[in-house]
Amino acid sequence: MPRRVCYRRGDPKAALRTLEWLVPNGLGGYASGTAGGEPTRRFHGALIAALPPPRGRILAVSTIEDCDGDDLEEFALEEGLPVWRYEKIVKRLSMPLGHNLTILTYRALQDVRLSIRPSFQERPHEGRVDQPAREYPLVIDGLTAEVDRGSSLPILLTASAGRFRALHQQAHLVAYEIERERGYDFEGPLVKPCELLLELKAGEEATLVLSAEAFDPLLAPRALHQAEIDRRKEICKGSEGLRAELALAADAFVVRKLSGGPDERTVIAGYHWFTDWGRDTMIGLEGLCLSTGRHQTAARILRTFAGHVRDGLIPNLFPEGESQGLYHTADATLWFFHALDRYTRISKDESLVRELLPKLKEILEHHLQGTRFGIGVDPADGLLKQGAAGYQLTWMDAKVGDYVVTPRRGKAVEINALFYNALKLHESWSGTSSDAAKKLRASFNARFFDQQLGHLKDVLDPDDASLRPNQIFAISLPNPVLDEDKWQPVLDTVRRELLTPVGLRSLGPREPDYKPYYRGDLPTRDAAYHQGTVWAWLIGPFLDAWRKVYPHQDAQALLQGFEAPMHSFGAGTIAEIFDAEPPHTPRGCIAQAWSVAEVLRCLT
């Protein structure tokens, strides 16, 4: 039964403001906040509801003011769910899977009186926080209070005990400190239209349900809460320690696609602000689904994206509140082949490959003949090129205004490694052979390896010999394109210059554009995003390559560095990125799908 204690009385108070928790609902909605209760991001809320397009995610309920933070004895995660232990009360929060519903449970340790005050601001998930305040119409009926926050979306507050009363609706300003640091609008009003007055004897328990959907008050919130606990215990069954915790963390990202049919599944790339990205989904599929026994879910995700193929490409992302995808990516579709291979090998189900084989052939034909964004094979050398003005088509996709920070136009090293792997997989599935694969491999080995530098160039035509982690895929993929005699020098260079306790640097520290820290406003951060910043997910392909080159050396110790940040940033999960230099402070999203997926996959 995973239990992670993240804060105890006596720890530095700053931890209460910097440590964040997250509870998902399986739809892309969630509840999230800081351990101490102070909202520091626009994305903090007791209920962020996920609604079908075009509405998307909305801030349904912002903060809940209830217990005195100075009395907090302990903040912990039990089965991945937050638990606050105060002097007189224990508070728990959960969200039933598939519902825009938050359940707060209060259990008295001593006789106690509570005033529970929810606050509101009517705005979309990523909307500006500095919008003017307004009054919220309120209807109180026994143990239910209905708050009309506009847009035909009343919020129901349903209590099991106590009594609601209306409050004078005076707005109070909140400064979201992280938004200030990130260079966004950071100060805005919250309004508290009502409060729940609650008196509990020692040992008594009460619940408060926050709902952005029709909620039957006759349903038992305690039963819903227990059902969620039981579901989470089943996820952890057979696992322990870090592996069990990451299995729970992985559960946050696999969601039902609201714009599709009831069986369509997708992956949220990261919380709080990312939506479902094709690249992240395919990279994370094995760790999120196959390492956790969700084989049918993996198949549904693959079918979902296969159904959206256009011109030989799967979508790069589905923007917030929209059902149509964007296709500006050169690698997501090639990762699709890799994900399908991992599904087939682990599940032992070959029917999905047979079902998708005509589409896979069509995808490769588009790449061989040329498709959108300059993606196509150069007939001179058989290498796959890509690039279009104003677009960033590889995973190193930072863009500041119209300026693409790392355009990498030309023949990128990992794109060709992935294309070779896709060609070889198609050969094995179709029973055919490919002259394209042979030509690509010969050109790759003749042109990418720089003998003097001891590593692979990052891009050809035009050439870029910057030391980057992308070369590791030439070794790590199931069908490595790089000749085996070059594996060790490449791996050793990557290990020496790029490896950290929390992943690989995105650029070598000796390179002129190297940025040691990821901080400042948006342009400053994006300029450092792939210029040194450490990416946690890259530990996965590094370990795959390590096990090929050094099969008799234990590499599990390389995963130990991920334990500590799970106490200090996103509780019980793994961040998107880290500073390039010690102490490797976690940055970006507090919970990133491929970060969790790759560490979990390696542990499994």
ZAMARGU-4260 file (C-alpha; in steps of 0.2 Angstrom, whole numbers, plus 5000, padded with zeros to 4 digits):
<rodrens>
0) 5000/5000/5000 | 5010/5015/4994 | 5012/5029/5006 | 5023/5044/5004 | 5025/5056/5018
5) 5030/5073/5009 | 5029/5085/5024 | 5030/5084/5043 | 5028/5098/5055 | 5046/5105/5058
10) 5050/5104/5039 | 5054/5121/5031 | 5038/5131/5028 | 5043/5134/5010 | 5039/5116/5006
15) 5021/5119/5009 | 5021/5132/4995 | 5033/5123/4983 | 5026/5105/4985 | 5011/5102/4973
20) 4999/5088/4972 | 4988/5081/4958 | 4973/5070/4957 | 4966/5066/4940 | 4948/5060/4935
25) 4952/5050/4919 | 4945/5063/4907 | 4959/5076/4907 | 4951/5085/4922 | 4959/5085/4939
30) 4961/5093/4956 | 4978/5101/4961 | 4986/5113/4973 | 5000/5116/4985 | 5002/5105/5001
35) 4999/5121/5011 | 4983/5126/5002 | 4989/5142/4994 | 4986/5143/4975 | 5002/5148/4966
40) 4997/5143/4948 | 4982/5148/4938 | 4980/5129/4936 | 4977/5126/4955 | 4959/5121/4959
45) 4949/5109/4969 | 4939/5105/4953 | 4945/5107/4935 | 4932/5099/4925 | 4935/5092/4907
50) 4920/5095/4896 | 4918/5090/4878 | 4923/5102/4864 | 4922/5116/4862 | 4922/5120/4880
55) 4937/5109/4885 | 4944/5111/4903 | 4937/5124/4915 | 4941/5130/4932 | 4925/5124/4941
60) 4930/5127/4959 | 4946/5136/4964 | 4952/5135/4982 | 4944/5127/4997 | 4947/5137/5013
65) 4944/5125/5028 | 4958/5120/5040 | 4971/5131/5048 | 4987/5128/5039 | 4997/5132/5055
70) 4990/5116/5063 | 4996/5105/5049 | 5005/5090/5056 | 5008/5080/5040 | 5005/5080/5022
75) 5006/5063/5014 | 5000/5053/4999 | 4990/5037/5002 | 4987/5026/4986 | 4993/5042/4977
80) 4979/5053/4985 | 4982/5068/4996 | 4980/5067/5015 | 4981/5082/5027 | 4983/5078/5045
85) 4980/5093/5056 | 4979/5094/5075 | 4960/5091/5076 | 4955/5084/5058 | 4961/5073/5044
90) 4956/5078/5027 | 4956/5067/5011 | 4953/5071/4993 | 4948/5060/4979 | 4940/5060/4961
95) 4930/5045/4955 | 4936/5039/4938 | 4926/5046/4923 | 4917/5060/4933 | 4920/5079/4935
100) 4918/5076/4954 | 4929/5080/4969 | 4926/5072/4986 | 4932/5080/5001 | 4932/5069/5017
105) 4934/5076/5035 | 4937/5065/5050 | 4938/5073/5067 | 4952/5068/5079 | 4944/5079/5092
110) 4928/5089/5094 | 4929/5102/5080 | 4920/5116/5071 | 4924/5120/5053 | 4919/5134/5041
115) 4922/5127/5024 | 4922/5141/5010 | 4924/5137/4992 | 4930/5151/4980 | 4926/5154/4962
120) 4932/5163/4947 | 4923/5160/4930 | 4937/5156/4917 | 4943/5143/4905 | 4958/5131/4911
125) 4971/5143/4904 | 4961/5159/4904 | 4968/5175/4911 | 4967/5177/4930 | 4965/5196/4930
130) 4947/5195/4924 | 4935/5206/4933 | 4925/5198/4948 | 4907/5196/4947 | 4893/5190/4959
135) 4888/5171/4958 | 4869/5167/4959 | 4867/5155/4973 | 4853/5143/4978 | 4854/5134/4995
140) 4842/5118/4997 | 4846/5109/5013 | 4863/5100/5011 | 4865/5106/4993 | 4871/5123/4987
145) 4870/5127/4968 | 4882/5140/4962 | 4879/5147/4945 | 4896/5151/4937 | 4889/5155/4920
150) 4891/5146/4904 | 4876/5135/4908 | 4887/5126/4921 | 4881/5126/4938 | 4892/5119/4952
155) 4884/5108/4965 | 4891/5108/4983 | 4883/5093/4992 | 4887/5090/5010 | 4883/5075/5021
160) 4881/5085/5037 | 4881/5103/5043 | 4872/5118/5035 | 4876/5130/5021 | 4874/5149/5022
165) 4876/5163/5010 | 4890/5175/5012 | 4892/5193/5006 | 4901/5191/4989 | 4916/5202/4991
170) 4931/5198/4979 | 4948/5196/4987 | 4964/5197/4976 | 4975/5182/4975 | 4993/5183/4968
175) 4999/5167/4959 | 5017/5167/4963 | 5023/5155/4950 | 5013/5164/4936 | 5023/5180/4941
180) 5039/5171/4940 | 5034/5164/4923 | 5030/5181/4916 | 5011/5179/4915 | 4996/5189/4922
185) 4997/5183/4940 | 4984/5193/4951 | 4966/5191/4950 | 4950/5190/4961 | 4941/5175/4969
190) 4924/5176/4976 | 4917/5165/4990 | 4898/5165/4989 | 4894/5153/5003 | 4901/5142/5017
195) 4897/5125/5025 | 4897/5126/5044 | 4901/5109/5051 | 4902/5102/5069 | 4910/5085/5072
200) 4913/5075/5087 | 4929/5065/5089 | 4928/5050/5077 | 4914/5057/5066 | 4916/5060/5048
205) 4908/5071/5035 | 4910/5073/5016 | 4908/5088/5004 | 4906/5084/4985 | 4910/5097/4972
210) 4902/5093/4955 | 4902/5100/4938 | 4889/5087/4932 | 4872/5080/4938 | 4875/5072/4955
215) 4863/5062/4964 | 4864/5067/4982 | 4858/5049/4986 | 4874/5042/4980 | 4886/5038/4994
220) 4901/5048/4993 | 4911/5037/5005 | 4907/5022/4993 | 4913/5032/4978 | 4929/5036/4988
225) 4932/5018/4993 | 4929/5012/4976 | 4943/5024/4970 | 4954/5018/4984 | 4951/5000/4978
230) 4954/5004/4960 | 4971/5011/4965 | 4976/4996/4975 | 4972/4985/4960 | 4984/4996/4950
235) 4998/4993/4963 | 4995/4974/4965 | 5011/4965/4963 | 5022/4980/4964 | 5030/4989/4979
240) 5041/5005/4982 | 5045/5017/4968 | 5037/5005/4955 | 5020/5005/4964 | 5020/5024/4966
245) 5024/5027/4948 | 5011/5014/4942 | 4999/5026/4951 | 5007/5041/4944 | 5005/5034/4927
250) 4986/5032/4929 | 4985/5051/4928 | 4989/5052/4910 | 4978/5039/4902 | 4961/5047/4898
255) 4945/5045/4888 | 4945/5056/4873 | 4930/5067/4875 | 4929/5072/4857 | 4928/5053/4851
260) 4918/5038/4854 | 4916/5029/4871 | 4931/5017/4868 | 4943/5030/4862 | 4958/5033/4873
265) 4972/5045/4873 | 4986/5052/4884 | 4988/5069/4892 | 5006/5074/4889 | 5008/5083/4906
270) 5000/5092/4920 | 4995/5106/4921 | 4994/5113/4904 | 4997/5100/4890 | 4984/5091/4881
275) 4986/5075/4871 | 5001/5075/4860 | 5005/5061/4848 | 5023/5060/4850 | 5022/5060/4869
280) 5008/5046/4868 | 5018/5035/4857 | 5034/5037/4867 | 5025/5034/4884 | 5013/5020/4878
285) 5024/5006/4884 | 5028/5013/4902 | 5010/5020/4905 | 5000/5005/4898 | 5010/4990/4894
290) 5021/4990/4910 | 5005/4992/4920 | 4995/4978/4912 | 4983/4990/4902 | 4985/4980/4886
295) 4967/4984/4879 | 4969/5002/4883 | 4985/5003/4873 | 4976/4995/4859 | 4963/5008/4860
300) 4975/5022/4860 | 4984/5015/4845 | 4967/5013/4836 | 4962/5031/4840 | 4978/5039/4833
305) 4977/5027/4818 | 4960/5034/4814 | 4967/5051/4813 | 4981/5048/4800 | 4982/5061/4787
310) 4995/5061/4772 | 5005/5048/4781 | 5006/5057/4798 | 4997/5055/4815 | 4992/5071/4824
315) 5006/5080/4834 | 4993/5086/4846 | 4974/5089/4849 | 4973/5108/4855 | 4962/5111/4870
320) 4944/5111/4867 | 4946/5105/4849 | 4942/5088/4840 | 4954/5091/4825 | 4972/5087/4827
325) 4988/5097/4821 | 5001/5087/4811 | 5017/5097/4812 | 5028/5083/4817 | 5042/5073/4809
330) 5044/5059/4822 | 5027/5056/4831 | 5022/5044/4816 | 5038/5035/4817 | 5036/5033/4836
335) 5019/5025/4832 | 5028/5010/4823 | 5039/5008/4839 | 5023/5009/4850 | 5014/4996/4840
340) 5029/4985/4840 | 5030/4986/4859 | 5012/4982/4861 | 5013/4967/4849 | 5028/4960/4858
345) 5022/4962/4876 | 5003/4958/4873 | 5007/4944/4861 | 4992/4950/4851 | 4997/4951/4832
350) 4979/4955/4826 | 4981/4974/4828 | 4997/4974/4817 | 4987/4964/4804 | 4972/4976/4805
355) 4984/4991/4803 | 4996/4984/4790 | 4988/4993/4775 | 4989/5010/4784 | 5007/5006/4789
360) 5011/5003/4771 | 5002/5019/4766 | 5012/5029/4780 | 5029/5023/4773 | 5024/5027/4755
365) 5020/5045/4760 | 5037/5046/4768 | 5046/5038/4754 | 5038/5049/4741 | 5036/5065/4752
370) 5023/5073/4762 | 5019/5088/4772 | 5032/5100/4780 | 5046/5094/4768 | 5046/5077/4776
375) 5052/5064/4763 | 5067/5053/4758 | 5082/5061/4748 | 5084/5049/4733 | 5102/5054/4733
380) 5107/5045/4749 | 5090/5037/4756 | 5090/5048/4772 | 5074/5055/4778 | 5074/5074/4778
385) 5062/5086/4786 | 5059/5105/4788 | 5048/5119/4784 | 5050/5138/4788 | 5041/5143/4804
390) 5039/5125/4810 | 5048/5114/4823 | 5045/5097/4818 | 5056/5086/4830 | 5054/5084/4848
395) 5065/5099/4851 | 5051/5110/4847 | 5054/5126/4857 | 5048/5142/4848 | 5048/5160/4853
400) 5036/5170/4843 | 5041/5167/4825 | 5059/5161/4830 | 5062/5143/4830 | 5075/5140/4844
405) 5081/5123/4837 | 5074/5121/4820 | 5085/5105/4816 | 5079/5106/4797 | 5088/5093/4786
410) 5092/5075/4791 | 5090/5074/4809 | 5099/5059/4818 | 5085/5052/4828 | 5072/5054/4814
415) 5083/5043/4803 | 5085/5031/4817 | 5066/5030/4819 | 5063/5029/4801 | 5075/5014/4799
420) 5067/5005/4814 | 5050/5008/4806 | 5056/5001/4789 | 5063/4986/4797 | 5047/4983/4808
425) 5036/4984/4792 | 5048/4971/4784 | 5045/4959/4798 | 5026/4962/4799 | 5023/4961/4780
430) 5036/4948/4776 | 5045/4959/4763 | 5062/4967/4761 | 5066/4985/4759 | 5080/4993/4748
435) 5075/5009/4757 | 5081/5002/4773 | 5098/4996/4766 | 5102/5012/4758 | 5097/5022/4773
440) 5108/5012/4784 | 5123/5013/4773 | 5122/5032/4771 | 5119/5034/4790 | 5135/5025/4795
445) 5145/5034/4781 | 5139/5051/4785 | 5133/5053/4804 | 5148/5047/4814 | 5162/5060/4817
450) 5178/5051/4821 | 5186/5066/4828 | 5172/5071/4840 | 5168/5053/4845 | 5150/5055/4843
455) 5136/5057/4829 | 5131/5073/4821 | 5114/5079/4826 | 5109/5085/4809 | 5115/5083/4791
460) 5112/5095/4776 | 5116/5107/4783 | 5128/5099/4795 | 5126/5102/4814 | 5139/5092/4825
465) 5132/5099/4842 | 5133/5086/4855 | 5115/5081/4859 | 5106/5066/4866 | 5096/5062/4850
470) 5110/5051/4844 | 5106/5038/4857 | 5092/5032/4847 | 5103/5025/4834 | 5108/5012/4847
475) 5093/5010/4858 | 5079/5006/4846 | 5075/4988/4843 | 5082/4989/4825 | 5098/5000/4828
480) 5104/5009/4813 | 5121/5012/4819 | 5135/4999/4816 | 5139/4990/4832 | 5158/4995/4832
485) 5152/5013/4835 | 5141/5010/4849 | 5153/5011/4863 | 5162/5028/4859 | 5145/5036/4856
490) 5137/5029/4872 | 5153/5034/4882 | 5153/5052/4876 | 5134/5054/4880 | 5137/5047/4897
495) 5152/5058/4901 | 5144/5074/4894 | 5125/5073/4895 | 5121/5060/4909 | 5114/5067/4926
500) 5105/5059/4940 | 5088/5064/4932 | 5090/5061/4914 | 5101/5068/4899 | 5106/5086/4896
505) 5098/5092/4879 | 5115/5100/4874 | 5133/5097/4879 | 5140/5109/4892 | 5155/5113/4881
510) 5143/5119/4867 | 5142/5138/4865 | 5123/5139/4866 | 5123/5129/4882 | 5111/5136/4895
515) 5113/5129/4913 | 5096/5134/4920 | 5078/5135/4915 | 5070/5150/4922 | 5064/5167/4919
520) 5050/5173/4907 | 5043/5163/4893 | 5056/5169/4879 | 5070/5166/4891 | 5064/5149/4896
525) 5060/5143/4879 | 5078/5148/4874 | 5085/5136/4887 | 5072/5122/4884 | 5083/5111/4873
530) 5099/5120/4875 | 5105/5110/4890 | 5090/5108/4901 | 5089/5090/4907 | 5074/5079/4901
535) 5069/5065/4912 | 5062/5054/4898 | 5079/5052/4890 | 5085/5040/4904 | 5075/5027/4896
540) 5083/5026/4879 | 5100/5029/4888 | 5097/5013/4898 | 5092/5003/4883 | 5108/5008/4874
545) 5118/5004/4890 | 5111/4987/4892 | 5116/4983/4874 | 5134/4990/4876 | 5137/4984/4894
550) 5125/4969/4896 | 5134/4963/4912 | 5133/4979/4921 | 5119/4984/4932 | 5111/5000/4927
555) 5097/5002/4939 | 5107/5013/4950 | 5105/5026/4937 | 5086/5028/4942 | 5089/5032/4960
560) 5090/5051/4957 | 5072/5052/4953 | 5067/5048/4971 | 5071/5065/4979 | 5061/5076/4967
565) 5045/5067/4971 | 5046/5075/4988 | 5049/5093/4982 | 5039/5097/4966 | 5025/5086/4960
570) 5022/5074/4975 | 5023/5056/4969 | 5026/5060/4951 | 5041/5065/4940 | 5043/5082/4932
575) 5045/5087/4914 | 5062/5094/4915 | 5077/5099/4927 | 5090/5112/4927 | 5106/5106/4918
580) 5117/5110/4933 | 5116/5104/4951 | 5105/5103/4961 | 5095/5099/4945 | 5080/5109/4951
585) 5064/5101/4944 | 5055/5113/4931 | 5041/5114/4919 | 5026/5102/4921 | 5025/5095/4939
590) 5019/5078/4931 | 5025/5073/4913 | 5019/5057/4905 | 5035/5051/4896 | 5045/5055/4912
595) 5035/5044/4922 | 5033/5031/4908 | 5051/5029/4904 | 5057/5027/4923 | 5043/5015/4926
600) 5047/5005/4910 | 5065/5004/4916 | 5060/4998/4933 | 5049/4985/4926
</rodrens>
